[in-house]
Amino acid sequence: MEKLGYPDKQIGEYVDNISADTYVWYDAQWKHDDKEHQHLSFQLNYVTEGYQYFHIDKKIYLVPQNHIIWIPSAKPHKTTTESSSVNLMSVLFKEVPKGEFFRKTHVFPAPAVLKEMLLYASKWNRVLDIDMEQKLFLKALLYSLPNFCEESMALEIPVPSDERLIPLCNYINSNYKFSFDIHALAEMANLSVRTLQRVFKKETGITLQKYLQLVRILKSIELLDTRKYTLTEIAYKVGYQSLSAFSLSYSSLMKEGPKLKQ
């Protein structure tokens, strides 16, 4: 919080002490520590530049540019990023409608109309004296969120709780550009190949092959954010032998092909 100018309070405490029922908080060049925190306010985060990882409930959610993450009340979370620049907008709500949507974490791309609404809402950045327009506008935005949400499940990396799988996942996370030998991974976990596949699927909900694909595609999103490489260079850097193979894998998860940032 020292980087944000609130050295005497943890971020969760600071958020809970905000008097306004709704609060817009926008920062270019967002700086945030990686300590876990929580607060009673519900939180909508919109990444306008760069990307951030959110660590919540044994999952790591990637929120790239022009994506939104909804975080329920009192949900412990922390953020990390390797992006050179992160511009982030948060909208905090003390009260939300009843409904399952608002009680769960969601990550989804912001459609054009929602982008425009958030852009307009930025005029109330750090405003505590709420007028009627602000109150009604942010309430309309809040009530509309379930209709805008098209879940991006591909942006979630599951984190297993079985300690036998942690070194294995760390190995894949560090060596994703290489093909792995399932027998070597099984030996690393001190399990048979069959047992490893069964336990991994039970713990994470996905196969080892799918986990590797997820890691590769999320790493490619990081590289796309740097604007330093061609698509072909990115394909090879994350372990694909051709641009076509990378594009096919990327499209199968993201529902659109990879694109270089302008």
ZAZA-834784 format. One line per 8 residues: number of its first residue (from 1); their letters; for each residue x, y, z of C-alpha. Coordinates in steps of 0.001 Angstrom, whole numbers, plus 524288, in hexadecimal, padded with zeros to 5 digits. Layout:
REM ZAZA-834784
NUM) A) X,Y,Z; ...
***
This chain:
REM ZAZA-834784
1) MEKLGYPD) 80000,80000,80000; 80BCB,80912,80141; 80C42,80A33,7F26B; 7FE1A,80E74,7F27B; 80015,81843,7FD5A; 7F9B5,81113,808AB; 80558,80C07,8109C; 7FE16,80A20,81D6E
9) KQIGEYVD) 7F355,80118,818AE; 7F257,7F415,811DC; 7EAD4,7F4DC,80524; 7DF6F,7ECDA,80A66; 7DE21,7F5DC,8161E; 7DF08,801CF,80D64; 7D455,7FCC1,8044E; 7CB35,7F97A,80F91
17) NISADTYV) 7CCFE,80725,81536; 7C867,80DDB,808C8; 7BBB9,814A0,80C86; 7B541,81441,7FF13; 7AC14,80916,7FB98; 7B255,808AD,7EE22; 7C015,80D24,7EB2B; 7C777,80E70,7DE5F
25) WYDAQWKH) 7D62C,80CF9,7DF28; 7DE4B,80E5C,7D2D1; 7ED17,80E4D,7D20E; 7F615,80F1C,7C658; 802DA,807F4,7C90C; 7FC40,80024,7D3F1; 8059A,7FC2C,7DED1; 80148,7F1D3,7E876
33) DDKEHQHL) 8086B,7E893,7F185; 8065E,7D9DA,7F0A7; 8010A,7D7E7,7FE68; 7F42A,7D0E9,80024; 7E933,7D97C,8053D; 7DA70,7D9F7,805F1; 7CFC0,7E3F5,80814; 7C114,7E41C,809D1
41) SFQLNYVT) 7BE87,7EBDF,7FD6A; 7BB8F,7E495,7F0E9; 7C573,7E808,7E66D; 7C52B,7E9A3,7D7C0; 7D2AA,7EB08,7D1A5; 7D458,7EF4B,7C385; 7E1E8,7EE5B,7BD5C; 7E35D,7F8F3,7B315
49) EGYQYFHI) 7F1C8,7F68E,7B062; 7FB03,7EB33,7B327; 7F691,7DF53,7BAE2; 7F5A0,7DA6C,7C8D4; 7F4E4,7CD48,7CF7D; 7EB20,7CBDF,7DAA8; 7ED6C,7C0D6,7E46C; 7E051,7BC90,7EA08
57) DKKIYLVP) 7DB60,7AFB2,7EFCD; 7E6B6,7A735,7EB17; 7E553,7AC92,7DD58; 7ED44,7B67E,7D5E0; 7E529,7BF0C,7CCE0; 7EB89,7C662,7C1CB; 7E4B9,7D345,7BF03; 7EA4F,7D8D0,7B25E
65) QNHIIWIP) 7E7A6,7E5EE,7AC27; 7D935,7E931,7AA1F; 7D4EE,7DE79,7B37B; 7CD7F,7DF3A,7C046; 7CE4E,7D766,7CCCB; 7C33F,7D775,7D6BC; 7C790,7D448,7E4B4; 7BD12,7D17C,7EF0E
73) SAKPHKTT) 7BCF4,7D758,7FCA4; 7C6C9,7D26E,806BE; 7CDF1,7CA20,7FCC3; 7DCA0,7C95A,7FFDE; 7E4A9,7CCB5,7F3D2; 7F196,7D206,7EF4D; 7F6FE,7D70F,7E26D; 8038B,7D505,7DACD
81) TESSSVNL) 8084D,7D950,7CD7B; 81459,7D9E9,7C4F5; 80E43,7E414,7BC08; 81667,7F04E,7BA34; 80A29,7F892,7BB3E; 7FD05,7F5DD,7C1A7; 7F1C0,7FF78,7C0F2; 7E6D2,7FAD4,7C9B3
89) MSVLFKEV) 7D95F,7FF98,7CD71; 7D246,7FA99,7D975; 7C41F,7FCF0,7DCF0; 7C09C,7F95C,7EAEE; 7B2C3,7F639,7EF55; 7AE63,7F4AA,7FD63; 7A161,7EEB4,7F963; 79DCA,7E676,7ED90
97) PKGEFFRK) 79156,7DFD0,7E8B3; 78E07,7D240,7ED5C; 791E8,7C7BD,7E3C4; 79C07,7BD44,7E163; 7A404,7C59C,7D7F2; 7A828,7CF46,7E26B; 7ACA5,7C49E,7EBE8; 7B6B4,7BEAC,7E291
105) THVFPAPA) 7C343,7C2FA,7DC08; 7C201,7C5CC,7CD78; 7CB8A,7C9BC,7C2BF; 7C637,7CE52,7B5C6; 7C956,7D775,7AA67; 7C305,7E4D4,7AB10; 7B9B3,7E6CC,79F96; 7B982,7F412,798F3
113) VLKEMLLY) 7ADC5,7F97B,7A04B; 7B390,7F5C7,7AD8C; 7C091,7FC05,7A9D7; 7B973,808A0,7A6DF; 7B225,80806,7B3CA; 7BEC0,805FC,7BB5B; 7C57A,810CF,7B3CE; 7BA6A,819FD,7B778
121) ASKWNRVL) 7BAE2,81581,7C5B2; 7C94D,81938,7C671; 7C524,8277C,7C7E8; 7C1B2,82404,7D604; 7CF73,81F3A,7D90F; 7D162,81FC2,7E7E5; 7C534,8281C,7E9BA; 7BF27,825F3,7F72E
129) DIDMEQKL) 7B3CE,82F6F,7F640; 7AA41,8275C,7EE41; 7A026,82EA3,7E650; 793B2,828AE,7E0D3; 79946,826BE,7D324; 7A4E5,81F1E,7D859; 79C4A,816D5,7E123; 7928E,81357,7D66B
137) FLKALLYS) 79CD4,81160,7CBDF; 7A553,80818,7D3D8; 79945,800D0,7D884; 7952D,7FEBC,7CA54; 7A2EA,7F9FE,7C70E; 7A2A7,7F098,7D28D; 79550,7EADF,7CF2F; 7998C,7E905,7C0FD
145) LPNFCEES) 7A5E6,7E131,7C3F3; 79FCD,7D37D,7C34A; 79AEE,7D69D,7B597; 7A87E,7DAB8,7B113; 7AF9C,7CEF9,7B6CB; 7B490,7C50C,7ACFE; 7BD65,7BD0B,7B5B9; 7CB8F,7BB40,7B187
153) MALEIPVP) 7CE59,7AE4C,7B829; 7DAE0,7AD3A,7B023; 7E0CA,7B7F0,7B889; 7E0C3,7AFA2,7C4E7; 7EC6D,7A786,7C93D; 7E894,79DB6,7D3D3; 7F1EF,79C0B,7DF3C; 7F1A4,78E2E,7E4E1
161) SDERLIPL) 7F19C,78C41,7F390; 7F7E5,77EB6,7F2ED; 80618,78138,7F6B3; 80AD3,77680,7ED81; 8064F,77EB6,7E1EE; 80C47,78BC5,7E5E5; 81A4C,788D7,7E144; 814A2,78343,7D4B8
169) CNYINSNY) 80CB2,78F98,7D1F8; 81857,79830,7D53C; 82062,79062,7CB90; 81659,7922D,7C0B9; 8150A,7A0AC,7C3E6; 823BE,7A257,7C234; 825B6,7992A,7B6A2; 8195A,79B40,7AEBA
177) KFSFDIHA) 82105,79D97,7A232; 82585,78F5A,7A23D; 81DD4,782E3,79FF5; 81CC2,77AF7,7AC58; 81E2F,76C77,7AEC5; 8126E,76776,7B64E; 81AC2,75CBF,7BC5E; 82496,766B9,7C17D
185) LAEMANLS) 81990,76EBE,7C756; 813D3,762B1,7CDC6; 82116,75F82,7D399; 8222F,76D85,7D877; 8153B,76BE4,7DFA8; 818E6,75E1C,7E41A; 80CAB,758B8,7DD8F; 809A2,74F78,7D284
193) VRTLQRVF) 805D1,755E9,7C5AA; 7F7D7,75146,7C6F8; 7F6A8,755FE,7D50F; 7FCD7,76315,7D1AD; 7F321,7656A,7C6BD; 7E7B3,761C2,7CF7D; 7EC2F,769E8,7DB26; 7EFA5,775B3,7D2D1
201) KKETGITL) 7E269,775AF,7CC16; 7DB78,77438,7D930; 7E33F,77F60,7DF53; 7E2A9,78928,7D42E; 7D73F,78506,7CBC0; 7DFFC,78463,7BFAF; 7EA2A,77B3C,7B9EC; 7F8D1,77D77,7BA58
209) QKYLQLVR) 7F8AB,7804F,7ABBA; 7EE08,78A81,7AD97; 7F59E,79092,7B8DB; 801AA,791F0,7B03D; 7F968,7981C,7A588; 7F3AB,7A1C7,7AF4D; 8010F,7A5C2,7B44B; 8065F,7A771,7A68B
217) ILKSIELL) 7FB13,7AFE5,7A205; 7FB51,7B866,7AE2B; 80A05,7BA50,7AC6B; 80785,7BE16,79E4B; 7FE12,7C8A0,7A2F6; 80903,7CE0F,7AB60; 81215,7CE59,79F8E; 807B3,7D4C3,7970F
225) DTRKYTLT) 806C7,7DF6C,7A15C; 8154F,7E2BA,79FEE; 813C9,7E666,79178; 821A8,7E14F,78F60; 81F62,7D500,78753; 818AB,7D04A,77B0B; 80E13,7C5F8,77C1C; 81777,7BBCF,776B5
233) EIAYKVGY) 821B5,7BF40,780F6; 81788,7BE50,78BB9; 812F4,7B11B,78696; 820B6,7AB7B,787C4; 82356,7B1FE,794E3; 817A4,7AB32,79B26; 81A76,79DD8,79571; 81343,79CC8,7887C
241) QSLSAFSL) 81A31,797F5,77C5A; 8129F,7A09C,772FB; 80A5C,7ACDA,772AD; 7FEAC,7A514,76DD3; 7FF56,79BAB,7795C; 80055,7A717,782CF; 7F512,7AE67,77C68; 7EC68,7A255,77CD4
249) SYSSLMKE) 7EF5D,79FE8,78B2F; 7ED86,7AE41,78EA3; 7E098,7AF0A,78755; 7DB4F,7A2BD,78DB8; 7DCE7,7A91C,79B23; 7DAD3,7B791,79891; 7D05A,7B63A,78DE7; 7D82D,7BF6D,78542
257) GPKLKQ) 7E58F,7BF2F,77F09; 7F1B1,7C594,784E3; 7F3D2,7D3AE,780E8; 7FF65,7DCB6,7825E; 7FCB1,7E929,789E8; 7FDCE,7F5CB,78254
***
